């Protein structure tokens, strides 16, 4: 039991380290509020991708011990991605300074895509626990599939905020390629048909 607790605590510590470093820089005055937007948002996106990679990898490679280790921690990574997205929002609100300014930016594509991505991540984060898994049963997977549209809107948000596709696409390409490879493998597999006379 103590080993499990220590493992969990260590896992959360590792996931929290980028945020601790970012917040330390902000509180110390080394990083401006506006300059906190990119690192918090990009950390959230990277963790989202990391959590989503396990699905197609498991489909392509089958059961592997290191994949099982990763799978057990997938929910931690997803919740951490949401936490960094919230931190990203907090610094956006501070930087904007007023509700009027925030509302004024809502029609901009690079902004509403970010809000929508965060809204889609919220139910996933709230249900990433055993109690929700037991309560929702088969519906739990439906909620967690919101990761796909959330990832799409995160990609668009990142792309349009920086007015360029290169960095955002580079991050999401591995995930897209793995899913395409898995789709290709599944379409190549055809069901066996009984032979005549059997």
C-alpha positions, 0 to 999 in steps of 0.5 A: 500500500505504501509503495502505491501511495509513494508511486502516486505521489511521485507521479503527481510531483513529476506532472506538477514540476513544469507548473511549479517552475512556471509559477516560480518564474511568474511570482519572482517577476522573471516571467510576465503574465502574458509570457505565461500563456504559451508555456501553460497552454503548450504544456496542457496540449503536450500532456493531452497528446501524451494521454491520447497516444496510449490508445493507438499504440496499444491497438498497434502493439498489443499488450506490453508491460510498459504500455500497461504502466502508461495506461494505468497513469493515463488518467493522471496525465489527462487531469494534469492536462486539464489543470494546465489548461485552467492555469492557462485560462487564469493567466489569460484572465489576468492578462486581459484585466476585465470581463469586458475585454474577455467578452470582446475577444470571444468571437475571435476564432483563436479564442473561442476554440480555446474556450471550447477545448477547455469546456470539452476537457471539463467533464473528462477531468471531473469523471476521471476517478473510480467513483465516476467510472462505477456510476457512469458504467458504459457511458464513462467511455462516451464521456472520455471520447470527448478527448478527440474533439477537445484535441482538435479544438486545442490544435486549432487554438494553438495554430491560430493564436500563433498565426502558424501551423508548424509548431502545433502540427509537429506536436499533433502529427505523431498522434494523427499518424498512429491513428491512421496506422491503426485505421489502416491495420483494421481495414486490412483485416478481413473476416474469414469466410467459410469455404464451399463444402465446409 
